[in-house]
Structures are given as structure tokens and as C-alpha cells.
Amino acid sequence: MTATVPTEATQRLRGLVAARSLADREGIALESVDADEAMMRGPDADHVAERLDRVLSPDVRPAEEIEEPVQYRRALQTLLGAARRAGEKLDADPQAPLTPVESMVFEAVVRTDGSRPSLLVRSGPYLALSLPGRLLADAVARQLTP
């Protein structure tokens, strides 16, 4: 059985991904969208993947950011596929539990598309957001290692 992240731990993340999709579809500001309501509609997997591709496509990135075009495209396709699969899962069931990898993929989405508005702070210390980032970097590195 695949491990999952508790739904309450991914609630905000799910809302951010779905809210950006809804805001883009409706042509309204992200701040005007109720993330909880948007989350119940699902994130729209196709829109999530298109959004990432639009921002990360090698055609729009500065050449100095892409040292190895073949590896960059492979990593981008891995990310797009994972984002689409995670989005399809939540489109089918907005309350479905997410695996740690699916959570990391959605974290990459909100950091890339600008949906992440702030650092989460609770009672002083920030939440351990560095762990998913570190895990994502390790996962991508493993995919790129021949």
C-alpha cells in the first residue's frame, strides 16, 4: 500500500492549485477565489499541466537556465506527467488522499505558477516546507541520473 499524507496537511495546497485553475478559467484575480470551494471542484488536471508547461517550457526560459536541454525536457516531462496524474486523481475525487510525491508535485506547481502567496507561520516557527523541496529535488535528481 502506498503511503499518503494526511488530508488536513495538504488542504491548503490543494486549495491553492484548484483556486489558480478556477481563477484562470473565470478570468478573475486569484485573491477573489474561495480556495475551499475551488478545491471541491478539483484542480483541472489539464489546466495544471498547461500552466506548468507555459511557465517552464524551454522556449520561454532563458538559455542560461538550461545547461542540458535533453535533461531539462526529460525533467519537465516527468513533472508534467506527475502533475497531470495528481490532478486527475483530485478531479475524480477532490478529497482523495495524496501520496508524498503528489504533495511535492503540487508544491512545485504553486511555487512555479505564483499561487504560493506566503510562507506559512504557525505560533512562531515556520512549517517544515524545506523537507518537501528537498525530497522533490532528490526525486528529480534520481530521474535524471542514467
MODELLER restraints for C-alpha pairs under 7 A, 6 or more apart:
rsr = mdl.restraints
at = mdl.atoms
rsr.add(forms.Gaussian(group=physical.xy_distance, feature=features.Distance(at['CA:3:A'], at['CA:99:A']), mean=5.91, stdev=0.5))
rsr.add(forms.Gaussian(group=physical.xy_distance, feature=features.Distance(at['CA:4:A'], at['CA:97:A']), mean=5.97, stdev=0.5))
rsr.add(forms.Gaussian(group=physical.xy_distance, feature=features.Distance(at['CA:4:A'], at['CA:98:A']), mean=5.38, stdev=0.5))
rsr.add(forms.Gaussian(group=physical.xy_distance, feature=features.Distance(at['CA:4:A'], at['CA:99:A']), mean=4.17, stdev=0.5))
rsr.add(forms.Gaussian(group=physical.xy_distance, feature=features.Distance(at['CA:4:A'], at['CA:100:A']), mean=6.14, stdev=0.5))
rsr.add(forms.Gaussian(group=physical.xy_distance, feature=features.Distance(at['CA:5:A'], at['CA:97:A']), mean=6.61, stdev=0.5))
rsr.add(forms.Gaussian(group=physical.xy_distance, feature=features.Distance(at['CA:5:A'], at['CA:98:A']), mean=5.72, stdev=0.5))
rsr.add(forms.Gaussian(group=physical.xy_distance, feature=features.Distance(at['CA:5:A'], at['CA:99:A']), mean=5.69, stdev=0.5))
rsr.add(forms.Gaussian(group=physical.xy_distance, feature=features.Distance(at['CA:5:A'], at['CA:100:A']), mean=5.91, stdev=0.5))
rsr.add(forms.Gaussian(group=physical.xy_distance, feature=features.Distance(at['CA:6:A'], at['CA:97:A']), mean=6.87, stdev=0.5))
rsr.add(forms.Gaussian(group=physical.xy_distance, feature=features.Distance(at['CA:7:A'], at['CA:97:A']), mean=5.81, stdev=0.5))
rsr.add(forms.Gaussian(group=physical.xy_distance, feature=features.Distance(at['CA:10:A'], at['CA:103:A']), mean=6.97, stdev=0.5))
rsr.add(forms.Gaussian(group=physical.xy_distance, feature=features.Distance(at['CA:13:A'], at['CA:106:A']), mean=6.85, stdev=0.5))
rsr.add(forms.Gaussian(group=physical.xy_distance, feature=features.Distance(at['CA:13:A'], at['CA:107:A']), mean=6.86, stdev=0.5))
rsr.add(forms.Gaussian(group=physical.xy_distance, feature=features.Distance(at['CA:14:A'], at['CA:39:A']), mean=6.16, stdev=0.5))
rsr.add(forms.Gaussian(group=physical.xy_distance, feature=features.Distance(at['CA:15:A'], at['CA:35:A']), mean=4.44, stdev=0.5))
rsr.add(forms.Gaussian(group=physical.xy_distance, feature=features.Distance(at['CA:15:A'], at['CA:36:A']), mean=5.68, stdev=0.5))
rsr.add(forms.Gaussian(group=physical.xy_distance, feature=features.Distance(at['CA:15:A'], at['CA:38:A']), mean=6.47, stdev=0.5))
rsr.add(forms.Gaussian(group=physical.xy_distance, feature=features.Distance(at['CA:15:A'], at['CA:39:A']), mean=4.86, stdev=0.5))
rsr.add(forms.Gaussian(group=physical.xy_distance, feature=features.Distance(at['CA:16:A'], at['CA:35:A']), mean=6.16, stdev=0.5))
rsr.add(forms.Gaussian(group=physical.xy_distance, feature=features.Distance(at['CA:16:A'], at['CA:110:A']), mean=6.87, stdev=0.5))
rsr.add(forms.Gaussian(group=physical.xy_distance, feature=features.Distance(at['CA:16:A'], at['CA:115:A']), mean=6.08, stdev=0.5))
rsr.add(forms.Gaussian(group=physical.xy_distance, feature=features.Distance(at['CA:17:A'], at['CA:43:A']), mean=5.97, stdev=0.5))
rsr.add(forms.Gaussian(group=physical.xy_distance, feature=features.Distance(at['CA:17:A'], at['CA:106:A']), mean=6.90, stdev=0.5))
rsr.add(forms.Gaussian(group=physical.xy_distance, feature=features.Distance(at['CA:17:A'], at['CA:110:A']), mean=6.32, stdev=0.5))
rsr.add(forms.Gaussian(group=physical.xy_distance, feature=features.Distance(at['CA:18:A'], at['CA:35:A']), mean=6.94, stdev=0.5))
rsr.add(forms.Gaussian(group=physical.xy_distance, feature=features.Distance(at['CA:18:A'], at['CA:38:A']), mean=5.38, stdev=0.5))
rsr.add(forms.Gaussian(group=physical.xy_distance, feature=features.Distance(at['CA:18:A'], at['CA:39:A']), mean=5.18, stdev=0.5))
rsr.add(forms.Gaussian(group=physical.xy_distance, feature=features.Distance(at['CA:18:A'], at['CA:42:A']), mean=5.91, stdev=0.5))
rsr.add(forms.Gaussian(group=physical.xy_distance, feature=features.Distance(at['CA:18:A'], at['CA:43:A']), mean=3.89, stdev=0.5))
rsr.add(forms.Gaussian(group=physical.xy_distance, feature=features.Distance(at['CA:19:A'], at['CA:30:A']), mean=6.63, stdev=0.5))
rsr.add(forms.Gaussian(group=physical.xy_distance, feature=features.Distance(at['CA:19:A'], at['CA:33:A']), mean=5.96, stdev=0.5))
rsr.add(forms.Gaussian(group=physical.xy_distance, feature=features.Distance(at['CA:19:A'], at['CA:35:A']), mean=5.10, stdev=0.5))
rsr.add(forms.Gaussian(group=physical.xy_distance, feature=features.Distance(at['CA:19:A'], at['CA:38:A']), mean=5.20, stdev=0.5))
rsr.add(forms.Gaussian(group=physical.xy_distance, feature=features.Distance(at['CA:19:A'], at['CA:39:A']), mean=6.87, stdev=0.5))
rsr.add(forms.Gaussian(group=physical.xy_distance, feature=features.Distance(at['CA:20:A'], at['CA:30:A']), mean=5.97, stdev=0.5))
rsr.add(forms.Gaussian(group=physical.xy_distance, feature=features.Distance(at['CA:20:A'], at['CA:115:A']), mean=6.45, stdev=0.5))
rsr.add(forms.Gaussian(group=physical.xy_distance, feature=features.Distance(at['CA:21:A'], at['CA:43:A']), mean=6.11, stdev=0.5))
rsr.add(forms.Gaussian(group=physical.xy_distance, feature=features.Distance(at['CA:21:A'], at['CA:44:A']), mean=6.67, stdev=0.5))
rsr.add(forms.Gaussian(group=physical.xy_distance, feature=features.Distance(at['CA:21:A'], at['CA:47:A']), mean=6.39, stdev=0.5))
rsr.add(forms.Gaussian(group=physical.xy_distance, feature=features.Distance(at['CA:21:A'], at['CA:48:A']), mean=6.80, stdev=0.5))
rsr.add(forms.Gaussian(group=physical.xy_distance, feature=features.Distance(at['CA:22:A'], at['CA:38:A']), mean=6.50, stdev=0.5))
rsr.add(forms.Gaussian(group=physical.xy_distance, feature=features.Distance(at['CA:23:A'], at['CA:29:A']), mean=5.93, stdev=0.5))
rsr.add(forms.Gaussian(group=physical.xy_distance, feature=features.Distance(at['CA:23:A'], at['CA:30:A']), mean=5.28, stdev=0.5))
rsr.add(forms.Gaussian(group=physical.xy_distance, feature=features.Distance(at['CA:23:A'], at['CA:33:A']), mean=6.47, stdev=0.5))
rsr.add(forms.Gaussian(group=physical.xy_distance, feature=features.Distance(at['CA:39:A'], at['CA:94:A']), mean=6.47, stdev=0.5))
rsr.add(forms.Gaussian(group=physical.xy_distance, feature=features.Distance(at['CA:40:A'], at['CA:94:A']), mean=5.54, stdev=0.5))
rsr.add(forms.Gaussian(group=physical.xy_distance, feature=features.Distance(at['CA:41:A'], at['CA:94:A']), mean=6.87, stdev=0.5))
rsr.add(forms.Gaussian(group=physical.xy_distance, feature=features.Distance(at['CA:42:A'], at['CA:90:A']), mean=5.42, stdev=0.5))
rsr.add(forms.Gaussian(group=physical.xy_distance, feature=features.Distance(at['CA:42:A'], at['CA:91:A']), mean=4.36, stdev=0.5))
rsr.add(forms.Gaussian(group=physical.xy_distance, feature=features.Distance(at['CA:42:A'], at['CA:94:A']), mean=5.28, stdev=0.5))
rsr.add(forms.Gaussian(group=physical.xy_distance, feature=features.Distance(at['CA:43:A'], at['CA:87:A']), mean=5.85, stdev=0.5))
rsr.add(forms.Gaussian(group=physical.xy_distance, feature=features.Distance(at['CA:43:A'], at['CA:90:A']), mean=6.74, stdev=0.5))
rsr.add(forms.Gaussian(group=physical.xy_distance, feature=features.Distance(at['CA:43:A'], at['CA:91:A']), mean=6.17, stdev=0.5))
rsr.add(forms.Gaussian(group=physical.xy_distance, feature=features.Distance(at['CA:44:A'], at['CA:87:A']), mean=6.23, stdev=0.5))
rsr.add(forms.Gaussian(group=physical.xy_distance, feature=features.Distance(at['CA:44:A'], at['CA:91:A']), mean=6.11, stdev=0.5))
rsr.add(forms.Gaussian(group=physical.xy_distance, feature=features.Distance(at['CA:45:A'], at['CA:84:A']), mean=4.94, stdev=0.5))
rsr.add(forms.Gaussian(group=physical.xy_distance, feature=features.Distance(at['CA:45:A'], at['CA:87:A']), mean=4.10, stdev=0.5))
rsr.add(forms.Gaussian(group=physical.xy_distance, feature=features.Distance(at['CA:45:A'], at['CA:88:A']), mean=5.18, stdev=0.5))
rsr.add(forms.Gaussian(group=physical.xy_distance, feature=features.Distance(at['CA:45:A'], at['CA:91:A']), mean=6.94, stdev=0.5))
rsr.add(forms.Gaussian(group=physical.xy_distance, feature=features.Distance(at['CA:46:A'], at['CA:84:A']), mean=6.43, stdev=0.5))
rsr.add(forms.Gaussian(group=physical.xy_distance, feature=features.Distance(at['CA:48:A'], at['CA:83:A']), mean=6.97, stdev=0.5))
rsr.add(forms.Gaussian(group=physical.xy_distance, feature=features.Distance(at['CA:48:A'], at['CA:84:A']), mean=6.93, stdev=0.5))
rsr.add(forms.Gaussian(group=physical.xy_distance, feature=features.Distance(at['CA:49:A'], at['CA:80:A']), mean=5.44, stdev=0.5))
rsr.add(forms.Gaussian(group=physical.xy_distance, feature=features.Distance(at['CA:49:A'], at['CA:83:A']), mean=6.16, stdev=0.5))
rsr.add(forms.Gaussian(group=physical.xy_distance, feature=features.Distance(at['CA:49:A'], at['CA:84:A']), mean=5.68, stdev=0.5))
rsr.add(forms.Gaussian(group=physical.xy_distance, feature=features.Distance(at['CA:52:A'], at['CA:109:A']), mean=6.73, stdev=0.5))
rsr.add(forms.Gaussian(group=physical.xy_distance, feature=features.Distance(at['CA:52:A'], at['CA:113:A']), mean=6.82, stdev=0.5))
rsr.add(forms.Gaussian(group=physical.xy_distance, feature=features.Distance(at['CA:66:A'], at['CA:72:A']), mean=6.57, stdev=0.5))
rsr.add(forms.Gaussian(group=physical.xy_distance, feature=features.Distance(at['CA:71:A'], at['CA:144:A']), mean=6.60, stdev=0.5))
rsr.add(forms.Gaussian(group=physical.xy_distance, feature=features.Distance(at['CA:75:A'], at['CA:140:A']), mean=6.77, stdev=0.5))
rsr.add(forms.Gaussian(group=physical.xy_distance, feature=features.Distance(at['CA:75:A'], at['CA:144:A']), mean=6.90, stdev=0.5))
rsr.add(forms.Gaussian(group=physical.xy_distance, feature=features.Distance(at['CA:82:A'], at['CA:105:A']), mean=6.74, stdev=0.5))
rsr.add(forms.Gaussian(group=physical.xy_distance, feature=features.Distance(at['CA:83:A'], at['CA:105:A']), mean=5.91, stdev=0.5))
rsr.add(forms.Gaussian(group=physical.xy_distance, feature=features.Distance(at['CA:83:A'], at['CA:106:A']), mean=6.85, stdev=0.5))
rsr.add(forms.Gaussian(group=physical.xy_distance, feature=features.Distance(at['CA:86:A'], at['CA:102:A']), mean=5.66, stdev=0.5))
rsr.add(forms.Gaussian(group=physical.xy_distance, feature=features.Distance(at['CA:90:A'], at['CA:96:A']), mean=6.17, stdev=0.5))
rsr.add(forms.Gaussian(group=physical.xy_distance, feature=features.Distance(at['CA:104:A'], at['CA:132:A']), mean=5.61, stdev=0.5))
rsr.add(forms.Gaussian(group=physical.xy_distance, feature=features.Distance(at['CA:104:A'], at['CA:136:A']), mean=6.04, stdev=0.5))
rsr.add(forms.Gaussian(group=physical.xy_distance, feature=features.Distance(at['CA:110:A'], at['CA:116:A']), mean=5.09, stdev=0.5))
rsr.add(forms.Gaussian(group=physical.xy_distance, feature=features.Distance(at['CA:120:A'], at['CA:126:A']), mean=5.83, stdev=0.5))
rsr.add(forms.Gaussian(group=physical.xy_distance, feature=features.Distance(at['CA:120:A'], at['CA:127:A']), mean=6.06, stdev=0.5))
rsr.add(forms.Gaussian(group=physical.xy_distance, feature=features.Distance(at['CA:121:A'], at['CA:127:A']), mean=6.17, stdev=0.5))
